[in-house]
C-alpha cells in the first residue's frame, strides 16, 4: 500500500474535523504535513519554495531597496576614491569583536 499523499492526508483530516470545530488547528496540522513533505525536496527546491513563501508574506519595499543600493554605491565610490585608506582586516575584525563584546 502506498503512503498517503499530502492531498489525501489533508482531505482525511478535513473530514475528521467537525464543521464548527478547530479551523485554526486544522490549518496548523495541514501546514505541519506540508512542511514534512517539503523536507523531502532537495536543497535548491527548498530554497526556491522558501523564497516564494517569504514573497507571499511581504513584498520587498522598493524604497528600502533603493536606499540600500544607494548606500552600497556610496561606499563603493568612497573605497575606490582612496579618500580614506580603510582599515586593515585584522584591525577591523578586532574592532567588530570589541564592539560586540566578544
N, CA, C and O of each residue as an XYZ file, in Angstrom:
408
protein
N       0.836     -1.181      0.000
C       0.000      0.000      0.000
C       0.881      1.244      0.000
O       1.862      1.313      0.741
N       0.528      2.244     -0.843
C       1.283      3.494     -0.934
C       1.004      4.373      0.265
O      -0.109      4.383      0.791
N       2.031      5.125      0.707
C       1.770      6.093      1.780
C       0.847      7.184      1.235
O       0.891      7.496      0.045
N       0.018      7.761      2.091
C      -0.905      8.787      1.605
C      -0.162     10.037      1.158
O       0.858     10.416      1.733
N      -0.692     10.657      0.134
C      -0.109     11.921     -0.319
C      -0.570     13.020      0.616
O      -1.477     12.828      1.425
N       0.063     14.170      0.495
C      -0.325     15.308      1.340
C      -1.777     15.679      1.077
O      -2.518     15.996      2.008
N      -2.194     15.641     -0.214
C      -3.573     15.996     -0.539
C      -4.557     15.039      0.120
O      -5.584     15.463      0.650
N      -4.239     13.743      0.086
C      -5.135     12.742      0.687
C      -5.175     12.931      2.208
O      -6.240     12.861      2.820
N      -4.017     13.169      2.803
C      -3.967     13.370      4.247
C      -4.770     14.607      4.642
O      -5.449     14.612      5.669
N      -4.688     15.657      3.818
C      -5.448     16.872      4.090
C      -6.940     16.596      3.996
O      -7.711     17.031      4.852
N      -7.347     15.877      2.961
C      -8.768     15.553      2.798
C      -9.262     14.702      3.959
O     -10.347     14.948      4.487
N      -8.479     13.702      4.366
C      -8.868     12.858      5.502
C      -8.985     13.690      6.772
O      -9.909     13.505      7.564
N      -8.046     14.603      6.958
C      -8.058     15.453      8.149
C      -9.287     16.355      8.143
O      -9.928     16.549      9.176
N      -9.612     16.903      6.973
C     -10.767     17.796      6.875
C     -12.055     17.060      7.210
O     -12.945     17.630      7.843
N     -12.168     15.801      6.796
C     -13.364     15.014      7.087
C     -13.470     14.691      8.576
O     -14.571     14.546      9.108
N     -12.333     14.581      9.239
C     -12.326     14.187     10.644
C     -12.693     15.335     11.576
O     -13.009     15.104     12.743
N     -12.654     16.559     11.081
C     -12.934     17.716     11.925
C     -14.383     18.140     11.736
O     -14.877     18.216     10.611
N     -15.046     18.408     12.825
C     -16.428     18.886     12.794
C     -16.453     20.258     12.119
O     -15.549     21.063     12.342
N     -17.471     20.542     11.295
C     -17.509     21.830     10.588
C     -17.380     23.041     11.506
O     -16.803     24.053     11.107
N     -17.896     22.959     12.703
C     -17.781     24.097     13.615
C     -16.578     23.944     14.535
O     -16.440     24.671     15.519
N     -15.710     22.996     14.208
C     -14.584     22.674     15.078
C     -13.399     23.599     14.934
O     -13.552     24.791     14.666
N     -12.232     23.050     15.112
C     -10.988     23.808     15.250
C     -10.363     24.109     13.889
O      -9.474     23.390     13.434
N     -10.828     25.162     13.251
C     -10.297     25.535     11.938
C      -8.813     25.868     11.990
O      -8.042     25.396     11.156
N      -8.410     26.672     12.958
C      -7.007     27.053     13.079
C      -6.146     25.816     13.297
O      -5.089     25.668     12.684
N      -6.606     24.931     14.173
C      -5.871     23.703     14.455
C      -5.709     22.874     13.184
O      -4.640     22.319     12.928
N      -6.758     22.796     12.406
C      -6.689     22.050     11.145
C      -5.660     22.671     10.213
O      -4.846     21.962      9.621
N      -5.694     23.987     10.083
C      -4.718     24.643      9.199
C      -3.297     24.398      9.679
O      -2.393     24.228      8.861
N      -3.083     24.377     10.987
C      -1.745     24.140     11.512
C      -1.315     22.691     11.252
O      -0.144     22.431     10.977
N      -2.248     21.762     11.339
C      -1.923     20.361     11.033
C      -1.571     20.211      9.561
O      -0.636     19.494      9.206
N      -2.325     20.890      8.710
C      -2.042     20.857      7.274
C      -0.664     21.456      7.009
O       0.121     20.901      6.240
N      -0.375     22.586      7.646
C       0.932     23.229      7.466
C       2.057     22.303      7.920
O       3.101     22.234      7.272
N       1.852     21.597      9.020
C       2.870     20.672      9.528
C       3.104     19.534      8.539
O       4.242     19.115      8.328
N       2.038     19.038      7.938
C       2.187     17.957      6.946
C       2.905     18.459      5.700
O       3.768     17.771      5.156
N       2.548     19.656      5.250
C       3.225     20.232      4.085
C       4.703     20.467      4.378
O       5.558     20.241      3.522
N       4.993     20.917      5.584
C       6.378     21.125      5.994
C       7.158     19.813      5.928
O       8.268     19.763      5.399
N       6.565     18.763      6.467
C       7.233     17.453      6.445
C       7.491     16.999      5.013
O       8.551     16.446      4.719
N       6.532     17.230      4.124
C       6.736     16.865      2.712
C       7.819     17.730      2.080
O       8.629     17.239      1.294
N       7.834     19.032      2.426
C       8.826     19.934      1.847
C      10.242     19.533      2.236
O      11.185     19.778      1.483
N      10.399     18.922      3.399
C      11.727     18.483      3.827
C      12.306     17.412      2.915
O      13.512     17.169      2.935
N      11.469     16.776      2.124
C      11.943     15.745      1.191
C      12.448     16.357     -0.122
O      13.025     15.651     -0.949
N      12.236     17.654     -0.315
C      12.764     18.319     -1.500
C      14.268     18.486     -1.351
O      14.797     18.493     -0.240
N      14.958     18.623     -2.496
C      16.393     18.871     -2.377
C      16.619     20.322     -1.949
O      15.685     21.124     -1.925
N      17.848     20.645     -1.618
C      18.168     21.955     -1.048
C      17.741     23.103     -1.960
O      17.195     24.098     -1.482
N      17.979     22.980     -3.253
C      17.616     24.038     -4.195
C      16.110     24.224     -4.257
O      15.624     25.355     -4.280
N      15.366     23.124     -4.283
C      13.907     23.210     -4.321
C      13.354     23.814     -3.028
O      12.413     24.608     -3.062
N      13.946     23.435     -1.880
C      13.500     24.012     -0.602
C      13.773     25.508     -0.562
O      12.944     26.281     -0.081
N      14.932     25.918     -1.066
C      15.271     27.343     -1.078
C      14.303     28.119     -1.969
O      13.856     29.205     -1.602
N      13.980     27.568     -3.130
C      13.033     28.231     -4.030
C      11.655     28.341     -3.375
O      11.000     29.379     -3.468
N      11.225     27.281     -2.721
C       9.938     27.303     -2.019
C       9.956     28.332     -0.894
O       8.989     29.071     -0.710
N      11.038     28.378     -0.153
C      11.150     29.333      0.948
C      11.054     30.771      0.434
O      10.391     31.607      1.048
N      11.708     31.059     -0.680
C      11.643     32.408     -1.247
C      10.224     32.754     -1.682
O       9.758     33.871     -1.462
N       9.539     31.795     -2.301
C       8.150     32.036     -2.709
C       7.263     32.302     -1.503
O       6.410     33.188     -1.537
N       7.462     31.539     -0.443
C       6.661     31.746      0.766
C       6.952     33.113      1.388
O       6.032     33.820      1.800
N       8.228     33.479      1.453
C       8.578     34.788      2.004
C       7.995     35.916      1.168
O       7.502     36.903      1.714
N       8.047     35.778     -0.153
C       7.475     36.799     -1.029
C       5.970     36.919     -0.837
O       5.400     37.998     -1.004
N       5.328     35.810     -0.487
C       3.879     35.857     -0.293
C       3.502     36.552      1.010
O       2.367     37.005      1.165
N       4.437     36.639      1.940
C       4.173     37.260      3.242
C       4.357     38.773      3.157
O       3.525     39.532      3.654
N       5.426     39.200      2.541
C       5.668     40.638      2.429
C       6.414     40.915      1.133
O       7.384     40.242      0.784
N       5.934     41.905      0.452
C       6.589     42.314     -0.780
C       7.774     43.205     -0.425
O       7.718     43.958      0.547
N       8.850     43.121     -1.214
C      10.011     43.957     -0.915
C       9.642     45.441     -1.002
O       8.890     45.861     -1.882
N      10.178     46.202     -0.091
C       9.956     47.642     -0.074
C      10.934     48.271     -1.051
O      12.141     48.274     -0.809
N      10.419     48.805     -2.157
C      11.303     49.339     -3.196
C      12.075     50.551     -2.704
O      13.202     50.780     -3.141
N      11.485     51.338     -1.794
C      12.220     52.479     -1.249
C      13.387     52.010     -0.401
O      14.482     52.569     -0.474
N      13.151     50.976      0.407
C      14.212     50.426      1.240
C      15.306     49.829      0.361
O      16.494     50.019      0.624
N      14.901     49.106     -0.683
C      15.869     48.501     -1.595
C      16.688     49.587     -2.294
O      17.901     49.444     -2.444
N      16.045     50.652     -2.716
C      16.748     51.754     -3.370
C      17.736     52.412     -2.416
O      18.834     52.794     -2.821
N      17.349     52.544     -1.150
C      18.248     53.132     -0.161
C      19.487     52.259      0.033
O      20.601     52.771      0.149
N      19.291     50.945      0.066
C      20.438     50.052      0.212
C      21.365     50.144     -0.996
O      22.587     50.171     -0.848
N      20.788     50.193     -2.174
C      21.600     50.304     -3.392
C      22.398     51.597     -3.364
O      23.586     51.602     -3.689
N      21.756     52.689     -2.979
C      22.453     53.975     -2.902
C      23.591     53.921     -1.881
O      24.676     54.448     -2.126
N      23.341     53.288     -0.748
C      24.383     53.179      0.285
C      25.555     52.333     -0.202
O      26.712     52.683      0.033
N      25.266     51.239     -0.871
C      26.336     50.376     -1.406
C      27.161     51.147     -2.427
O      28.390     51.086     -2.420
N      26.476     51.873     -3.305
C      27.198     52.654     -4.310
C      28.056     53.743     -3.658
O      29.188     53.975     -4.082
N      27.521     54.413     -2.628
C      28.271     55.449     -1.915
C      29.530     54.854     -1.288
O      30.615     55.430     -1.377
N      29.372     53.702     -0.657
C      30.529     53.061     -0.015
C      31.556     52.609     -1.049
O      32.761     52.732     -0.829
N      31.075     52.087     -2.175
C      31.999     51.634     -3.222
C      32.783     52.810     -3.791
O      33.993     52.711     -3.996
N      32.090     53.933     -4.049
C      32.786     55.131     -4.560
C      33.842     55.603     -3.562
O      34.955     55.952     -3.957
N      33.498     55.616     -2.267
C      34.439     56.059     -1.238
C      35.651     55.127     -1.192
O      36.787     55.585     -1.071
N      35.405     53.815     -1.289
C      36.513     52.852     -1.236
C      37.424     52.991     -2.456
O      38.643     52.859     -2.346
N      36.833     53.254     -3.603
C      37.626     53.362     -4.827
C      38.330     54.712     -4.974
O      39.297     54.826     -5.727
N      37.858     55.725     -4.267
C      38.423     57.075     -4.422
C      39.740     57.255     -3.678
O      40.441     58.233     -3.935
N      40.094     56.390     -2.801
C      41.305     56.481     -1.981
C      41.269     57.666     -1.031
O      42.310     58.025     -0.481
N      40.102     58.297     -0.812
C      39.998     59.391      0.151
C      40.304     58.870      1.551
O      40.969     59.526      2.353
N      39.802     57.688      1.812
C      40.063     57.056      3.104
C      40.761     55.734      2.819
O      40.288     54.937      2.009
N      41.878     55.506      3.483
C      42.614     54.272      3.203
C      41.901     53.018      3.698
O      42.263     51.910      3.302
N      40.897     53.175      4.554
C      40.225     51.995      5.096
C      41.008     51.413      6.253
O      41.976     52.007      6.728
N      40.585     50.257      6.697
C      41.227     49.606      7.841
C      41.827     48.285      7.406
O      41.350     47.622      6.485
N      42.881     47.934      8.098
C      43.467     46.616      7.931
C      42.421     45.585      8.375
O      41.678     45.843      9.322
N      42.349     44.453      7.730
C      41.339     43.447      8.042
C      41.406     43.016      9.504
O      40.375     42.925     10.170
N      42.600     42.753     10.002
C      42.735     42.324     11.400
C      42.250     43.406     12.360
O      41.603     43.107     13.365
N      42.562     44.659     12.048
C      42.098     45.764     12.888
C      40.569     45.859     12.861
O      39.925     46.061     13.891
N      40.016     45.712     11.677
C      38.558     45.792     11.548
C      37.876     44.664     12.316
O      36.872     44.889     12.990
N      38.420     43.453     12.216
C      37.832     42.321     12.943
C      37.959     42.511     14.450
O      37.035     42.199     15.201
N      39.109     43.025     14.888
C      39.284     43.305     16.325
C      38.255     44.334     16.799
O      37.659     44.173     17.864
N      38.049     45.390     16.008
C      37.078     46.426     16.376
C      35.658     45.852     16.429
O      34.890     46.175     17.334
N      35.320     45.022     15.481
C      33.980     44.400     15.465
C      33.790     43.524     16.702
O      32.760     43.604     17.372
N      34.784     42.689     17.005
C      34.699     41.833     18.192
C      34.576     42.665     19.466
O      33.792     42.336     20.356
N      35.348     43.734     19.548
C      35.290     44.608     20.725
C      33.918     45.260     20.838
O      33.343     45.312     21.925
N      33.382     45.766     19.708
C      32.064     46.410     19.718
C      30.969     45.420     20.114
O      29.986     45.800     20.750
N      31.139     44.158     19.739
C      30.135     43.144     20.071
C      30.359     42.514     21.455
O      29.554     41.712     21.928
N      31.463     42.897     22.082
C      31.763     42.361     23.410
C      32.223     40.907     23.367
O      31.982     40.146     24.304
N      32.871     40.535     22.299
C      33.345     39.145     22.168
C      34.777     38.995     22.641
O      35.329     37.896     22.600
